[in-house]
Amino acid sequence: MRKYLALLTILSILALAACGKTDNPTEKPVVDNAGVEENSNKTNGGEQSLKLQVLKGDKEAGVTLENSPLYNELEKVIQENPDIGADNDFSVYVVDTYGDDEGNSKLVLLGINRLPVAIKNITFTYTLGSKDHEYVWERQPVEMKEETAGILQPNSALPIVLPITEEQVETLRNLEAGNTVMSIDGFVYDEVK
């Protein structure tokens, strides 16, 4: 798992942002932009720092930030990078791969809400690959329904866990920072009032 950390660190520098609430697909690829996470959220200023939320389904199963190794690691990522996430937007931050209890590989992302409102029922398609059209995922549907994910508060993040095959892990390993393409398309959510 550690051998992917360097690549995933590079990938995590690239922010994924999707703008507005729309039913029309939006193409917002982030390509070869080291340092895209330029963000005015300051932890010592007037802005709030990022807070990790437990998924509603996990919370109902008794999972807490304290008793889960996955949430502990995600909390460390947020503490080390408190300003991640696109200002006034929703974005995705690549964290790491891991194997579940059944030996299946997963990629962990953080869905980050820097919008000024709470959101729920989030859906989008996620693309991660190279400019040479070799994809880890191409338009992978992602759903964060209120029933399982809960409500994503402003300045908060929830884990997004995607299954990943050995072939996808190999493609991920072979991605180079200057040749990486990531995008969120068709981003739709419900605003909580």
PEFEN-V665482 format. One line per field, one symbol per residue. ss: DSSP state (2 for helix, 1 for strand, 0 for the rest). phi: phi as a letter, one per 40 degrees, with the letter a starting at -180 (. if undefined). psi: psi as a letter, one per 40 degrees, with the letter a starting at -180 (. if undefined). A space follows every 50 residues. Layout:
BEGIN
ss->???
phi->???
psi->???
END
This chain:
BEGIN
ss->02222222222220011100000000000110000000000000000000 11000222220000000022222222222200000000011111111110 00001111111110000011111111111100001111111111022220 0100011111111002222222220022211111111111100
phi->.cccdccccccccccbbbbgbacccbcbcbbfbdgccdaccbcbbccccc bcbcddcccccgcbccbbdcccccccdcccbcbchcdfababbcbacabc ccgccbbbbbcbbbccbcbafcbabbbaabccgbbcbbfccbbbcdcbcg bcccfbbbcbbbcacccccccdcccbdcbcbbabbfcbabccb
psi->ddeedddddddedhihihhihiehhhhgihhfghfdfhhehhdeaeiiii hhihidddddeehiddehddddddddddddgeeiihhfihihhhciiiha deehiihhihhhheieiiiifhiiihhhaieefhhdihfhhhhgidddda hhiifiiiihhhihiddddddddehideehhiihifhiihhh.
END
